[in-house]
């Protein structure tokens, strides 16, 4: 399991066939982590889509996390990502066990990240890094948080919000372990090629780091 790379987050699509087709192209292109997020889905649709995505993720050996649904994550034996109003991190860790991936949204708040790790999270996420079509009213987070969290907390650091191929390299340079992307992946004319381009940004950055 990679500790850096492209983190694909699904859009609110009810069309499961379309969702799976685009997600598989992204996985083929080089996604490192996958999060299932569908805020408006019925419980039945959410379970159906999550099960199908788990099968895909397992085929490509990519970790799957479920957004804000600890019970579904526990049922599927996958990870979970929780936001501010999505439940208690310590309770989620207890429910999922010590080895499941547990991510926490920390917005622009470093102290929240510290508290999240103390409660059992193994990685943290900051954002929105840029104005986001998914959450247009979300306040932006300072890029400097990424490097600070990597240095002081020593865990993988994800970022989300308005990320595109044009601005992702800047975030990786600032210290992002993962760039979490929705729109720029799932609406791309060629999802496979777009994922390959993001993966290339990480490959070049880490090669340059080794060369230094």
N, C-alpha and C positions, 0 to 999 in steps of 0.2 A: 504494500500500500504506500503510495507516494505521499510525501509530506508537503508537496507543492504542486501547483498546476491549475488548470482550468476547472472551475466549479460550475457546472450547469445546473440552473434552477428552472424547473418547468413553469410554463405559463398556465393560466386558468382555462385550459381547453377541455371541453366536455367530449370532444371527438377522440376516443381512445386510439383508434387506428392511426389517425394523424399524429397524435402525441408519440406513439411508439415508433412510427416510421422516422420522424425527425430526430427523436432521441437516439435511435440506433445510428443514424448518420453521424451525430455528434460523438457518440461513444467510439465509433470507428475512427473518427478524426483525432481523438486524443483527449477526451475528458478524463480528469483525475478523480473527481468526486461528482456525485449526482444527488440533487435534492428534489424530492417530490413536494410541490407546493400547489395546492388548489383550494383557495380559501372558500369558494362558493360551492364546492362539490357536495353532493349528498353523501352520507356515510357509505352507502352501497357503491356509489361511483368511486369514491376515494379508495375504498378497499380494492375494488376491481383494478383500478389503474395502478395502485401501489404494488399489488401482486405481480402484475405484468411487468412493471418497471424493475422489480426485484429480479425477476428472471433474466431480463436484459442485462442488468448491472452485473449479475453473477457470471453471465456468459463472457462479459468483457473484463471481469475481475476488477470492477470499480465499486467502491463503497457507496451504498445508498443511505440517505438520511430522509426522514419524514419531517416535514415542517409542522410543528405545533401539535402533534398527536402522539403522545407517549404510549397510549394503549395500542394503537396500530403498529407503532414501531416495535413494541414488545412482542406482539403477535407474529410479526414478520421476522423477528430477530435481526433488526437493522438499527441504524443510529437515528437520532432525532435532533432537530434544531429548534430551539425555543427563543421566542422574543420576550419582550418585557411583560406582556399580559398572557403568555401561553402556558404558564405553570411554573412550579417550583423546581429548580435545577437539582437540588439535593434529593428530592423525591423521585425525579426522573432517573438520577444515577442509581438510586436504590432499586427502582423498578427494572432497569435495563441491565444491571450488573456492571462489573468493573471494566469490561472490555469493549462495550459498545461505544461508538462515537457519539459524543454529546457536545453540540455547539451552542453558543449563546450569542444573541444579538446584543451588542454593547453601544450601538449608535455612535455618539461622539464622546463617550464617557470612559476614560481610562479606569477610574475607580470601580466602575461596574464590571470591567473585565477582570480586575483583581478579585472581586467578590465572586464572580462566576467560576473562576478556577478553584477558589476555596470551597465552592459548593459542589464541585465534581465535574465541571466542564473540562474537556481536553483540548478545545480550541475556541477561539473567539472571533467575532466578526464585527467590523466597524462600517458605518455608512449612514446616510448616502454619501458617496464620495463626490458625486456630481448630481445635478438635477435628474430625477428618474421618471420615466414614463409610467412605471408601475406604481410608484408612490410620489407623485409630483409635489406634495406638500412637506415631504420629509426634510428636516434640516440637514445641511451638509456637515460632514466630519472632516477634521484636519488630517491631511496626508501624513503629518508628522507622527500621528498616533501609531501608524503601522510599524515604523522602525522602532519606536519606543517600546511597543508591546513585544516585538521580537527580542529586543535586547533584555528587557527587564523581566519578562514573564517566561521566556524560553519555550513557548508553545507555538504551533502554527497559527497564523493570523490571516483571516479572510477579510475581504472587503467587497462591498456591493453598492449598487446605486448608480445608474447612468453610465456604466462601464461599456466602452466600445473598443474596437481594435485600435482606434486612433489614440486613446488615452490610457490603455492598459499597461503599456510599457513603463509609463511614469509611476504607476502604482507599484509595480514589481520592483522598480529601482528604490522606491521609498520603503520597501520591506514587506510587501504583501506576499504571503505564502500562496494564497489562492485568490483569484479574481472570480467572483460569483456573478454570472451573467444570465440574463433572461432574454430580453428583446433582441439584442444584437446577435444571439445565437439562433433562437427559434424563428425569427423572421428573416433570417439570411437567405438569399437566393440559393446558395449552396451550403447547407449546414456542415457537411463534411469538410469542405474547404475552409470554412470560417473557423471550425474547431482546430484544424491543422495550423492555421495562422496563429491562433492564440497559443497553442502548444509550442510553436516555434519561438514565440517571445520568451517563454520560460527557458527553453533549451539554450537560446543565445545568452540570456542573462546568467544562467548558471555556468555556462562555458566561459563567459567573460570573467566570472568570479574565480573560477579555477585558474584561469590564465594570470589573474592578478596575484 
